[in-house]
Amino acid sequence: MYSINPTPHEIGKELAKRHKALRKQLKLSQSDMAERSGVSLGSLKRFETTGQISLESLLKLAHLLDRLDDFKSVFQPKEDLGNIEHLFSTK
């Protein structure tokens, strides 16, 4: 199956890649990250390898990295531009 949009698996892998880069940039080992965040070392290793992690563990990692606010926009209703369109309509 071909699609322009990324799959959930692809997004998970990309998040894991970014997380790993950020962890390394902060000079944190996997075991340090796991201990500080409360996420098991196995879960952290699996995430960085496969992109699979529970939502709770992902949020714990984001919290430790001071990136929890990144999740505030997830599932927010999209702004309905239909109400604004009538302002520009000539009808």
C-alpha positions as CSV (number, residue, x, y, z in Angstrom):
1,M,0.0,0.0,0.0
2,Y,1.4,3.4,-1.0
3,S,0.5,6.7,0.6
4,I,1.8,10.2,0.9
5,N,0.9,10.2,4.5
6,P,3.1,8.5,7.0
7,T,1.9,5.3,8.7
8,P,1.6,5.0,12.5
9,H,4.6,2.8,12.4
10,E,6.6,5.4,10.5
11,I,5.6,8.1,12.9
12,G,6.6,6.0,15.9
13,K,10.0,5.3,14.3
14,E,10.6,9.0,13.6
15,L,9.6,9.9,17.2
16,A,12.0,7.3,18.5
17,K,14.8,8.6,16.3
18,R,14.2,12.2,17.5
19,H,14.0,11.0,21.1
20,K,17.3,9.1,20.8
21,A,19.0,12.1,19.3
22,L,17.8,14.4,22.0
23,R,18.8,11.9,24.7
24,K,22.3,11.7,23.2
25,Q,22.5,15.5,22.9
26,L,21.8,15.7,26.6
27,K,24.5,13.1,27.2
28,L,22.1,10.7,29.0
29,S,22.6,7.0,28.8
30,Q,19.6,4.8,28.3
31,S,19.8,3.5,31.8
32,D,20.0,7.1,33.2
33,M,17.0,8.1,31.1
34,A,15.1,5.1,32.3
35,E,15.9,5.6,35.9
36,R,15.1,9.4,35.9
37,S,11.9,9.0,33.9
38,G,10.4,5.9,35.7
39,V,10.3,4.1,32.3
40,S,11.7,0.6,32.4
41,L,15.0,0.2,30.6
42,G,13.5,-2.5,28.4
43,S,10.6,-0.2,27.3
44,L,13.1,2.5,26.5
45,K,15.3,0.2,24.5
46,R,12.3,-1.2,22.6
47,F,11.1,2.4,21.9
48,E,14.4,3.5,20.5
49,T,14.7,0.4,18.4
50,T,11.1,-0.1,17.1
51,G,9.2,3.1,17.9
52,Q,6.8,1.1,20.1
53,I,6.0,2.4,23.6
54,S,3.0,2.9,25.8
55,L,1.4,6.3,25.9
56,E,2.1,6.7,29.6
57,S,5.8,5.9,29.1
58,L,6.1,8.3,26.2
59,L,4.6,11.0,28.3
60,K,7.1,10.3,31.1
61,L,10.0,10.6,28.7
62,A,8.6,13.8,27.3
63,H,8.1,15.2,30.8
64,L,11.7,14.4,31.7
65,L,12.9,16.2,28.5
66,D,10.6,19.2,29.3
67,R,8.6,18.4,26.1
68,L,5.3,17.5,27.6
69,D,3.7,20.7,26.2
70,D,4.3,19.2,22.7
71,F,1.3,16.9,23.4
72,K,-1.2,19.7,24.2
73,S,-2.2,20.1,20.6
74,V,-2.9,16.4,20.0
75,F,-6.6,15.7,19.3
76,Q,-7.5,19.4,19.6
77,P,-10.5,20.1,17.4
78,K,-9.5,21.8,14.1
79,E,-10.6,25.3,13.7
80,D,-13.8,25.6,11.6
81,L,-12.9,28.1,8.9
82,G,-16.5,27.9,7.5
83,N,-17.6,30.7,9.8
84,I,-14.8,32.9,8.6
85,E,-15.4,32.2,4.9
86,H,-18.7,34.1,4.9
87,L,-16.7,37.3,5.6
88,F,-15.0,37.0,2.3
89,S,-17.9,35.8,0.3
90,T,-19.5,38.2,-2.2
91,K,-22.9,36.5,-2.0
